[in-house]
Amino acid sequence: MIGYGQTTDQAQTTQSLITMVVMLVAFAAIFYFLLIRPQRRRQKEHQTLLSSIKRGDRVMTAGGIIGTVEELDDTTVVLTVEEGKLRLSKASIVDKIRK
């Protein structure tokens, strides 16, 4: 009898361990599809936007500044705005405004 009870305890422990692993995998999949995958897609779209910017484009920055691109290099951009020029990080550009 004692041996029979120990086998049942082992089976319950194994079953609860399997259930816990399945739930962990399910949570990881949900986390991936709801958070990580959309963020990677947004990063890729932002990189595409930054690589397509050229001199003369009208852009908007994360701070809401709208200006025309005058100079570009790998990390910075010079925008002409109503009251002068601004040098900003290229990564701060969030949108290209269609003319």
Biopython code that builds the backbone (N, CA, C, O; Angstrom):
import numpy as np
from Bio.PDB.StructureBuilder import StructureBuilder

atoms = [
    (1, "MET", "N", (0.806, -1.185, 0.000)),
    (1, "MET", "CA", (0.000, 0.000, 0.000)),
    (1, "MET", "C", (0.852, 1.253, 0.000)),
    (1, "MET", "O", (0.551, 2.217, -0.704)),
    (2, "ILE", "N", (1.920, 1.239, 0.793)),
    (2, "ILE", "CA", (2.743, 2.437, 0.880)),
    (2, "ILE", "C", (3.396, 2.723, -0.465)),
    (2, "ILE", "O", (3.483, 3.883, -0.870)),
    (3, "GLY", "N", (3.841, 1.726, -1.141)),
    (3, "GLY", "CA", (4.443, 1.903, -2.452)),
    (3, "GLY", "C", (3.468, 2.491, -3.452)),
    (3, "GLY", "O", (3.857, 3.284, -4.309)),
    (4, "TYR", "N", (2.196, 2.107, -3.351)),
    (4, "TYR", "CA", (1.175, 2.621, -4.265)),
    (4, "TYR", "C", (0.977, 4.116, -4.056)),
    (4, "TYR", "O", (0.839, 4.853, -5.032)),
    (5, "GLY", "N", (0.961, 4.572, -2.838)),
    (5, "GLY", "CA", (0.781, 5.992, -2.535)),
    (5, "GLY", "C", (1.953, 6.825, -3.026)),
    (5, "GLY", "O", (1.762, 7.950, -3.487)),
    (6, "GLN", "N", (3.135, 6.299, -2.934)),
    (6, "GLN", "CA", (4.307, 7.043, -3.398)),
    (6, "GLN", "C", (4.264, 7.214, -4.909)),
    (6, "GLN", "O", (4.687, 8.257, -5.409)),
    (7, "THR", "N", (3.782, 6.254, -5.638)),
    (7, "THR", "CA", (3.696, 6.367, -7.082)),
    (7, "THR", "C", (2.665, 7.421, -7.472)),
    (7, "THR", "O", (2.871, 8.165, -8.431)),
    (8, "THR", "N", (1.578, 7.488, -6.752)),
    (8, "THR", "CA", (0.563, 8.485, -7.026)),
    (8, "THR", "C", (1.120, 9.877, -6.765)),
    (8, "THR", "O", (0.864, 10.801, -7.537)),
    (9, "ASP", "N", (1.885, 10.039, -5.679)),
    (9, "ASP", "CA", (2.508, 11.338, -5.381)),
    (9, "ASP", "C", (3.493, 11.726, -6.483)),
    (9, "ASP", "O", (3.551, 12.886, -6.888)),
    (10, "GLN", "N", (4.249, 10.772, -6.955)),
    (10, "GLN", "CA", (5.201, 11.057, -8.034)),
    (10, "GLN", "C", (4.462, 11.434, -9.317)),
    (10, "GLN", "O", (4.905, 12.327, -10.040)),
    (11, "ALA", "N", (3.364, 10.781, -9.604)),
    (11, "ALA", "CA", (2.587, 11.079, -10.801)),
    (11, "ALA", "C", (1.980, 12.473, -10.704)),
    (11, "ALA", "O", (1.960, 13.213, -11.688)),
    (12, "GLN", "N", (1.483, 12.834, -9.514)),
    (12, "GLN", "CA", (0.914, 14.164, -9.316)),
    (12, "GLN", "C", (1.995, 15.231, -9.446)),
    (12, "GLN", "O", (1.759, 16.283, -10.041)),
    (13, "THR", "N", (3.157, 14.974, -8.904)),
    (13, "THR", "CA", (4.269, 15.920, -9.000)),
    (13, "THR", "C", (4.694, 16.094, -10.449)),
    (13, "THR", "O", (4.930, 17.218, -10.894)),
    (14, "THR", "N", (4.793, 15.015, -11.177)),
    (14, "THR", "CA", (5.165, 15.077, -12.591)),
    (14, "THR", "C", (4.108, 15.826, -13.387)),
    (14, "THR", "O", (4.434, 16.641, -14.250)),
    (15, "GLN", "N", (2.835, 15.547, -13.093)),
    (15, "GLN", "CA", (1.751, 16.212, -13.801)),
    (15, "GLN", "C", (1.743, 17.714, -13.494)),
    (15, "GLN", "O", (1.528, 18.518, -14.402)),
    (16, "SER", "N", (1.965, 18.101, -12.267)),
    (16, "SER", "CA", (1.981, 19.526, -11.929)),
    (16, "SER", "C", (3.197, 20.214, -12.545)),
    (16, "SER", "O", (3.117, 21.381, -12.928)),
    (17, "LEU", "N", (4.311, 19.513, -12.644)),
    (17, "LEU", "CA", (5.504, 20.068, -13.276)),
    (17, "LEU", "C", (5.262, 20.299, -14.767)),
    (17, "LEU", "O", (5.650, 21.331, -15.314)),
    (18, "ILE", "N", (4.622, 19.336, -15.414)),
    (18, "ILE", "CA", (4.299, 19.472, -16.843)),
    (18, "ILE", "C", (3.332, 20.627, -17.062)),
    (18, "ILE", "O", (3.496, 21.405, -18.003)),
    (19, "THR", "N", (2.327, 20.745, -16.203)),
    (19, "THR", "CA", (1.368, 21.841, -16.301)),
    (19, "THR", "C", (2.072, 23.186, -16.143)),
    (19, "THR", "O", (1.784, 24.129, -16.879)),
    (20, "MET", "N", (2.981, 23.274, -15.200)),
    (20, "MET", "CA", (3.712, 24.514, -14.963)),
    (20, "MET", "C", (4.579, 24.871, -16.179)),
    (20, "MET", "O", (4.641, 26.040, -16.560)),
    (21, "VAL", "N", (5.233, 23.909, -16.780)),
    (21, "VAL", "CA", (6.068, 24.156, -17.957)),
    (21, "VAL", "C", (5.210, 24.608, -19.136)),
    (21, "VAL", "O", (5.590, 25.529, -19.859)),
    (22, "VAL", "N", (4.060, 23.973, -19.333)),
    (22, "VAL", "CA", (3.159, 24.359, -20.423)),
    (22, "VAL", "C", (2.669, 25.788, -20.222)),
    (22, "VAL", "O", (2.629, 26.563, -21.178)),
    (23, "MET", "N", (2.298, 26.150, -19.003)),
    (23, "MET", "CA", (1.844, 27.515, -18.723)),
    (23, "MET", "C", (2.972, 28.520, -18.948)),
    (23, "MET", "O", (2.730, 29.603, -19.481)),
    (24, "LEU", "N", (4.179, 28.185, -18.557)),
    (24, "LEU", "CA", (5.322, 29.064, -18.757)),
    (24, "LEU", "C", (5.576, 29.294, -20.247)),
    (24, "LEU", "O", (5.841, 30.420, -20.668)),
    (25, "VAL", "N", (5.494, 28.234, -21.035)),
    (25, "VAL", "CA", (5.674, 28.356, -22.485)),
    (25, "VAL", "C", (4.557, 29.203, -23.083)),
    (25, "VAL", "O", (4.811, 30.025, -23.964)),
    (26, "ALA", "N", (3.325, 29.014, -22.618)),
    (26, "ALA", "CA", (2.198, 29.804, -23.116)),
    (26, "ALA", "C", (2.385, 31.280, -22.790)),
    (26, "ALA", "O", (2.144, 32.130, -23.648)),
    (27, "PHE", "N", (2.806, 31.604, -21.581)),
    (27, "PHE", "CA", (3.047, 32.999, -21.215)),
    (27, "PHE", "C", (4.173, 33.606, -22.046)),
    (27, "PHE", "O", (4.091, 34.768, -22.444)),
    (28, "ALA", "N", (5.220, 32.834, -22.311)),
    (28, "ALA", "CA", (6.323, 33.328, -23.134)),
    (28, "ALA", "C", (5.847, 33.616, -24.551)),
    (28, "ALA", "O", (6.247, 34.617, -25.145)),
    (29, "ALA", "N", (5.001, 32.757, -25.098)),
    (29, "ALA", "CA", (4.474, 32.974, -26.454)),
    (29, "ALA", "C", (3.585, 34.209, -26.497)),
    (29, "ALA", "O", (3.682, 35.007, -27.429)),
    (30, "ILE", "N", (2.725, 34.377, -25.505)),
    (30, "ILE", "CA", (1.865, 35.562, -25.446)),
    (30, "ILE", "C", (2.712, 36.815, -25.336)),
    (30, "ILE", "O", (2.462, 37.794, -26.038)),
    (31, "PHE", "N", (3.710, 36.799, -24.465)),
    (31, "PHE", "CA", (4.607, 37.935, -24.280)),
    (31, "PHE", "C", (5.299, 38.283, -25.596)),
    (31, "PHE", "O", (5.408, 39.458, -25.947)),
    (32, "TYR", "N", (5.764, 37.278, -26.322)),
    (32, "TYR", "CA", (6.452, 37.508, -27.588)),
    (32, "TYR", "C", (5.524, 38.154, -28.612)),
    (32, "TYR", "O", (5.882, 39.157, -29.229)),
    (33, "PHE", "N", (4.327, 37.580, -28.796)),
    (33, "PHE", "CA", (3.431, 38.065, -29.839)),
    (33, "PHE", "C", (2.775, 39.398, -29.506)),
    (33, "PHE", "O", (2.408, 40.139, -30.417)),
    (34, "LEU", "N", (2.620, 39.721, -28.233)),
    (34, "LEU", "CA", (1.977, 40.983, -27.867)),
    (34, "LEU", "C", (2.954, 42.130, -27.634)),
    (34, "LEU", "O", (2.578, 43.294, -27.772)),
    (35, "LEU", "N", (4.201, 41.822, -27.283)),
    (35, "LEU", "CA", (5.152, 42.892, -26.952)),
    (35, "LEU", "C", (6.393, 42.925, -27.842)),
    (35, "LEU", "O", (6.682, 43.955, -28.452)),
    (36, "ILE", "N", (7.105, 41.855, -27.925)),
    (36, "ILE", "CA", (8.406, 41.859, -28.600)),
    (36, "ILE", "C", (8.253, 41.993, -30.113)),
    (36, "ILE", "O", (8.935, 42.817, -30.722)),
    (37, "ARG", "N", (7.390, 41.219, -30.725)),
    (37, "ARG", "CA", (7.236, 41.239, -32.179)),
    (37, "ARG", "C", (6.760, 42.598, -32.706)),
    (37, "ARG", "O", (7.336, 43.097, -33.673)),
    (38, "PRO", "N", (5.727, 43.219, -32.106)),
    (38, "PRO", "CA", (5.316, 44.547, -32.587)),
    (38, "PRO", "C", (6.401, 45.610, -32.401)),
    (38, "PRO", "O", (6.547, 46.499, -33.240)),
    (39, "GLN", "N", (7.157, 45.523, -31.311)),
    (39, "GLN", "CA", (8.229, 46.496, -31.081)),
    (39, "GLN", "C", (9.315, 46.362, -32.145)),
    (39, "GLN", "O", (9.821, 47.371, -32.636)),
    (40, "ARG", "N", (9.674, 45.154, -32.501)),
    (40, "ARG", "CA", (10.677, 44.945, -33.560)),
    (40, "ARG", "C", (10.188, 45.495, -34.895)),
    (40, "ARG", "O", (10.964, 46.075, -35.655)),
    (41, "ARG", "N", (8.892, 45.311, -35.181)),
    (41, "ARG", "CA", (8.321, 45.826, -36.423)),
    (41, "ARG", "C", (8.384, 47.355, -36.452)),
    (41, "ARG", "O", (8.728, 47.944, -37.477)),
    (42, "ARG", "N", (8.047, 48.007, -35.311)),
    (42, "ARG", "CA", (8.125, 49.474, -35.248)),
    (42, "ARG", "C", (9.558, 49.959, -35.417)),
    (42, "ARG", "O", (9.793, 50.963, -36.090)),
    (43, "GLN", "N", (10.526, 49.258, -34.814)),
    (43, "GLN", "CA", (11.926, 49.634, -34.973)),
    (43, "GLN", "C", (12.360, 49.524, -36.431)),
    (43, "GLN", "O", (13.076, 50.391, -36.931)),
    (44, "LYS", "N", (11.937, 48.475, -37.108)),
    (44, "LYS", "CA", (12.293, 48.294, -38.511)),
    (44, "LYS", "C", (11.683, 49.396, -39.371)),
    (44, "LYS", "O", (12.344, 49.922, -40.267)),
    (45, "GLU", "N", (10.418, 49.750, -39.102)),
    (45, "GLU", "CA", (9.768, 50.834, -39.848)),
    (45, "GLU", "C", (10.479, 52.162, -39.608)),
    (45, "GLU", "O", (10.636, 52.957, -40.535)),
    (46, "HIS", "N", (10.913, 52.408, -38.360)),
    (46, "HIS", "CA", (11.611, 53.654, -38.039)),
    (46, "HIS", "C", (12.957, 53.704, -38.755)),
    (46, "HIS", "O", (13.340, 54.752, -39.274)),
    (47, "GLN", "N", (13.675, 52.587, -38.789)),
    (47, "GLN", "CA", (14.949, 52.531, -39.511)),
    (47, "GLN", "C", (14.746, 52.795, -41.000)),
    (47, "GLN", "O", (15.547, 53.492, -41.623)),
    (48, "THR", "N", (13.685, 52.243, -41.567)),
    (48, "THR", "CA", (13.373, 52.480, -42.982)),
    (48, "THR", "C", (13.095, 53.957, -43.221)),
    (48, "THR", "O", (13.563, 54.529, -44.205)),
    (49, "LEU", "N", (12.333, 54.575, -42.322)),
    (49, "LEU", "CA", (12.047, 56.006, -42.427)),
    (49, "LEU", "C", (13.331, 56.821, -42.382)),
    (49, "LEU", "O", (13.537, 57.705, -43.214)),
    (50, "LEU", "N", (14.197, 56.529, -41.414)),
    (50, "LEU", "CA", (15.438, 57.292, -41.276)),
    (50, "LEU", "C", (16.344, 57.128, -42.490)),
    (50, "LEU", "O", (17.010, 58.079, -42.898)),
    (51, "SER", "N", (16.374, 55.946, -43.062)),
    (51, "SER", "CA", (17.241, 55.734, -44.218)),
    (51, "SER", "C", (16.682, 56.381, -45.482)),
    (51, "SER", "O", (17.428, 56.615, -46.433)),
    (52, "SER", "N", (15.383, 56.673, -45.509)),
    (52, "SER", "CA", (14.783, 57.273, -46.701)),
    (52, "SER", "C", (14.809, 58.802, -46.681)),
    (52, "SER", "O", (14.469, 59.435, -47.680)),
    (53, "ILE", "N", (15.202, 59.395, -45.568)),
    (53, "ILE", "CA", (15.204, 60.860, -45.466)),
    (53, "ILE", "C", (16.349, 61.432, -46.294)),
    (53, "ILE", "O", (17.472, 60.927, -46.275)),
    (54, "LYS", "N", (16.029, 62.507, -47.024)),
    (54, "LYS", "CA", (17.050, 63.177, -47.837)),
    (54, "LYS", "C", (16.875, 64.687, -47.702)),
    (54, "LYS", "O", (15.901, 65.165, -47.119)),
    (55, "ARG", "N", (17.813, 65.408, -48.239)),
    (55, "ARG", "CA", (17.788, 66.867, -48.179)),
    (55, "ARG", "C", (16.519, 67.398, -48.853)),
    (55, "ARG", "O", (16.160, 66.958, -49.945)),
    (56, "GLY", "N", (15.843, 68.348, -48.196)),
    (56, "GLY", "CA", (14.640, 68.942, -48.741)),
    (56, "GLY", "C", (13.345, 68.334, -48.210)),
    (56, "GLY", "O", (12.272, 68.899, -48.422)),
    (57, "ASP", "N", (13.425, 67.200, -47.529)),
    (57, "ASP", "CA", (12.225, 66.577, -46.958)),
    (57, "ASP", "C", (11.737, 67.370, -45.753)),
    (57, "ASP", "O", (12.539, 67.910, -44.991)),
    (58, "ARG", "N", (10.425, 67.438, -45.585)),
    (58, "ARG", "CA", (9.835, 68.030, -44.384)),
    (58, "ARG", "C", (9.586, 66.899, -43.403)),
    (58, "ARG", "O", (8.988, 65.880, -43.749)),
    (59, "VAL", "N", (10.052, 67.089, -42.171)),
    (59, "VAL", "CA", (9.947, 66.044, -41.161)),
    (59, "VAL", "C", (9.420, 66.611, -39.852)),
    (59, "VAL", "O", (9.443, 67.821, -39.626)),
    (60, "MET", "N", (8.940, 65.705, -38.988)),
    (60, "MET", "CA", (8.521, 66.076, -37.651)),
    (60, "MET", "C", (9.347, 65.289, -36.647)),
    (60, "MET", "O", (9.586, 64.095, -36.825)),
    (61, "THR", "N", (9.784, 65.970, -35.587)),
    (61, "THR", "CA", (10.583, 65.323, -34.555)),
    (61, "THR", "C", (9.683, 64.816, -33.436)),
    (61, "THR", "O", (8.485, 65.098, -33.409)),
    (62, "ALA", "N", (10.274, 64.070, -32.520)),
    (62, "ALA", "CA", (9.524, 63.543, -31.376)),
    (62, "ALA", "C", (8.986, 64.673, -30.508)),
    (62, "ALA", "O", (7.976, 64.492, -29.827)),
    (63, "GLY", "N", (9.630, 65.827, -30.516)),
    (63, "GLY", "CA", (9.169, 66.975, -29.742)),
    (63, "GLY", "C", (8.125, 67.798, -30.454)),
    (63, "GLY", "O", (7.651, 68.792, -29.904)),
    (64, "GLY", "N", (7.751, 67.415, -31.661)),
    (64, "GLY", "CA", (6.725, 68.122, -32.404)),
    (64, "GLY", "C", (7.247, 69.240, -33.293)),
    (64, "GLY", "O", (6.458, 69.994, -33.863)),
    (65, "ILE", "N", (8.555, 69.359, -33.417)),
    (65, "ILE", "CA", (9.147, 70.388, -34.274)),
    (65, "ILE", "C", (9.053, 69.929, -35.725)),
    (65, "ILE", "O", (9.418, 68.804, -36.064)),
    (66, "ILE", "N", (8.558, 70.824, -36.568)),
    (66, "ILE", "CA", (8.450, 70.528, -37.992)),
    (66, "ILE", "C", (9.439, 71.408, -38.737)),
    (66, "ILE", "O", (9.470, 72.623, -38.538)),
    (67, "GLY", "N", (10.240, 70.803, -39.586)),
    (67, "GLY", "CA", (11.230, 71.556, -40.334)),
    (67, "GLY", "C", (11.618, 70.837, -41.608)),
    (67, "GLY", "O", (11.174, 69.723, -41.887)),
    (68, "THR", "N", (12.473, 71.520, -42.380)),
    (68, "THR", "CA", (12.965, 70.978, -43.639)),
    (68, "THR", "C", (14.415, 70.549, -43.447)),
    (68, "THR", "O", (15.220, 71.290, -42.884)),
    (69, "VAL", "N", (14.738, 69.360, -43.914)),
    (69, "VAL", "CA", (16.096, 68.826, -43.780)),
    (69, "VAL", "C", (17.036, 69.625, -44.668)),
    (69, "VAL", "O", (16.814, 69.758, -45.872)),
    (70, "GLU", "N", (18.092, 70.153, -44.055)),
    (70, "GLU", "CA", (19.087, 70.901, -44.806)),
    (70, "GLU", "C", (20.383, 70.118, -44.947)),
    (70, "GLU", "O", (20.995, 70.113, -46.016)),
    (71, "GLU", "N", (20.804, 69.454, -43.874)),
    (71, "GLU", "CA", (22.022, 68.633, -43.908)),
    (71, "GLU", "C", (21.754, 67.317, -43.196)),
    (71, "GLU", "O", (20.933, 67.246, -42.281)),
    (72, "LEU", "N", (22.453, 66.283, -43.626)),
    (72, "LEU", "CA", (22.360, 64.954, -43.008)),
    (72, "LEU", "C", (23.743, 64.375, -42.824)),
    (72, "LEU", "O", (24.635, 64.604, -43.642)),
    (73, "ASP", "N", (23.925, 63.629, -41.760)),
    (73, "ASP", "CA", (25.058, 62.713, -41.678)),
    (73, "ASP", "C", (24.555, 61.451, -40.984)),
    (73, "ASP", "O", (23.345, 61.261, -40.864)),
    (74, "ASP", "N", (25.448, 60.595, -40.531)),
    (74, "ASP", "CA", (25.017, 59.304, -39.992)),
    (74, "ASP", "C", (24.160, 59.431, -38.733)),
    (74, "ASP", "O", (23.225, 58.650, -38.550)),
    (75, "THR", "N", (24.458, 60.397, -37.863)),
    (75, "THR", "CA", (23.759, 60.463, -36.583)),
    (75, "THR", "C", (22.986, 61.750, -36.344)),
    (75, "THR", "O", (22.140, 61.789, -35.451)),
    (76, "THR", "N", (23.245, 62.807, -37.114)),
    (76, "THR", "CA", (22.572, 64.078, -36.881)),
    (76, "THR", "C", (21.930, 64.608, -38.156)),
    (76, "THR", "O", (22.238, 64.180, -39.268)),
    (77, "VAL", "N", (21.033, 65.551, -37.945)),
    (77, "VAL", "CA", (20.350, 66.197, -39.056)),
    (77, "VAL", "C", (20.194, 67.674, -38.692)),
    (77, "VAL", "O", (19.941, 68.010, -37.535)),
    (78, "VAL", "N", (20.347, 68.557, -39.690)),
    (78, "VAL", "CA", (20.116, 69.982, -39.486)),
    (78, "VAL", "C", (18.784, 70.317, -40.142)),
    (78, "VAL", "O", (18.585, 70.100, -41.337)),
    (79, "LEU", "N", (17.863, 70.859, -39.315)),
    (79, "LEU", "CA", (16.550, 71.238, -39.807)),
    (79, "LEU", "C", (16.458, 72.753, -39.902)),
    (79, "LEU", "O", (16.929, 73.471, -39.021)),
    (80, "THR", "N", (15.851, 73.227, -40.971)),
    (80, "THR", "CA", (15.534, 74.637, -41.096)),
    (80, "THR", "C", (14.101, 74.802, -40.609)),
    (80, "THR", "O", (13.174, 74.182, -41.130)),
    (81, "VAL", "N", (13.942, 75.651, -39.599)),
    (81, "VAL", "CA", (12.615, 75.945, -39.060)),
    (81, "VAL", "C", (12.330, 77.422, -39.290)),
    (81, "VAL", "O", (13.170, 78.119, -39.859)),
    (82, "GLU", "N", (11.184, 77.916, -38.872)),
    (82, "GLU", "CA", (10.802, 79.295, -39.141)),
    (82, "GLU", "C", (11.805, 80.313, -38.612)),
    (82, "GLU", "O", (12.056, 81.325, -39.266)),
    (83, "GLU", "N", (12.372, 80.068, -37.463)),
    (83, "GLU", "CA", (13.253, 81.042, -36.828)),
    (83, "GLU", "C", (14.740, 80.710, -36.947)),
    (83, "GLU", "O", (15.546, 81.315, -36.240)),
    (84, "GLY", "N", (15.124, 79.798, -37.791)),
    (84, "GLY", "CA", (16.536, 79.478, -37.930)),
    (84, "GLY", "C", (16.772, 78.006, -38.213)),
    (84, "GLY", "O", (15.994, 77.348, -38.904)),
    (85, "LYS", "N", (17.878, 77.505, -37.652)),
    (85, "LYS", "CA", (18.277, 76.119, -37.893)),
    (85, "LYS", "C", (18.476, 75.405, -36.566)),
    (85, "LYS", "O", (18.826, 76.018, -35.558)),
    (86, "LEU", "N", (18.247, 74.110, -36.587)),
    (86, "LEU", "CA", (18.444, 73.256, -35.418)),
    (86, "LEU", "C", (19.232, 72.023, -35.827)),
    (86, "LEU", "O", (18.981, 71.443, -36.884)),
    (87, "ARG", "N", (20.188, 71.620, -34.989)),
    (87, "ARG", "CA", (20.889, 70.350, -35.197)),
    (87, "ARG", "C", (20.318, 69.367, -34.189)),
    (87, "ARG", "O", (20.361, 69.605, -32.982)),
    (88, "LEU", "N", (19.787, 68.270, -34.689)),
    (88, "LEU", "CA", (19.132, 67.270, -33.854)),
    (88, "LEU", "C", (19.689, 65.886, -34.147)),
    (88, "LEU", "O", (20.314, 65.646, -35.179)),
    (89, "SER", "N", (19.445, 64.995, -33.217)),
    (89, "SER", "CA", (19.769, 63.594, -33.439)),
    (89, "SER", "C", (18.842, 63.051, -34.518)),
    (89, "SER", "O", (17.644, 63.334, -34.519)),
    (90, "LYS", "N", (19.388, 62.290, -35.412)),
    (90, "LYS", "CA", (18.595, 61.726, -36.500)),
    (90, "LYS", "C", (17.496, 60.801, -35.960)),
    (90, "LYS", "O", (16.425, 60.690, -36.557)),
    (91, "ALA", "N", (17.767, 60.144, -34.838)),
    (91, "ALA", "CA", (16.806, 59.210, -34.255)),
    (91, "ALA", "C", (15.569, 59.908, -33.713)),
    (91, "ALA", "O", (14.556, 59.253, -33.466)),
    (92, "SER", "N", (15.627, 61.242, -33.519)),
    (92, "SER", "CA", (14.467, 61.953, -32.985)),
    (92, "SER", "C", (13.409, 62.231, -34.043)),
    (92, "SER", "O", (12.326, 62.718, -33.717)),
    (93, "ILE", "N", (13.698, 61.933, -35.287)),
    (93, "ILE", "CA", (12.710, 62.129, -36.362)),
    (93, "ILE", "C", (11.714, 60.976, -36.302)),
    (93, "ILE", "O", (12.087, 59.802, -36.296)),
    (94, "VAL", "N", (10.415, 61.353, -36.257)),
    (94, "VAL", "CA", (9.384, 60.328, -36.130)),
    (94, "VAL", "C", (8.480, 60.215, -37.344)),
    (94, "VAL", "O", (7.791, 59.209, -37.510)),
    (95, "ASP", "N", (8.472, 61.245, -38.205)),
    (95, "ASP", "CA", (7.572, 61.178, -39.349)),
    (95, "ASP", "C", (8.070, 62.067, -40.472)),
    (95, "ASP", "O", (8.701, 63.098, -40.238)),
    (96, "LYS", "N", (7.778, 61.653, -41.689)),
    (96, "LYS", "CA", (8.059, 62.465, -42.867)),
    (96, "LYS", "C", (6.729, 63.057, -43.296)),
    (96, "LYS", "O", (5.760, 62.329, -43.511)),
    (97, "ILE", "N", (6.682, 64.382, -43.423)),
    (97, "ILE", "CA", (5.441, 65.050, -43.767)),
    (97, "ILE", "C", (5.351, 65.148, -45.275)),
    (97, "ILE", "O", (6.266, 65.627, -45.946)),
    (98, "ARG", "N", (4.232, 64.684, -45.787)),
    (98, "ARG", "CA", (4.011, 64.738, -47.233)),
    (98, "ARG", "C", (3.658, 66.151, -47.638)),
    (98, "ARG", "O", (2.888, 66.827, -46.957)),
    (99, "LYS", "N", (4.221, 66.597, -48.747)),
    (99, "LYS", "CA", (3.991, 67.978, -49.200)),
    (99, "LYS", "C", (2.657, 68.116, -49.873)),
    (99, "LYS", "O", (2.299, 69.207, -50.316)),
]
sb = StructureBuilder()
sb.init_structure("model")
sb.init_model(0)
sb.init_chain("A")
sb.init_seg("    ")
for serial, (resi, resn, name, xyz) in enumerate(atoms, 1):
    if name == "N":
        sb.init_residue(resn, " ", resi, " ")
    sb.init_atom(name, np.array(xyz, "f"), 0.0, 1.0, " ", f" {name:<3s}", serial, name[0])
structure = sb.get_structure()
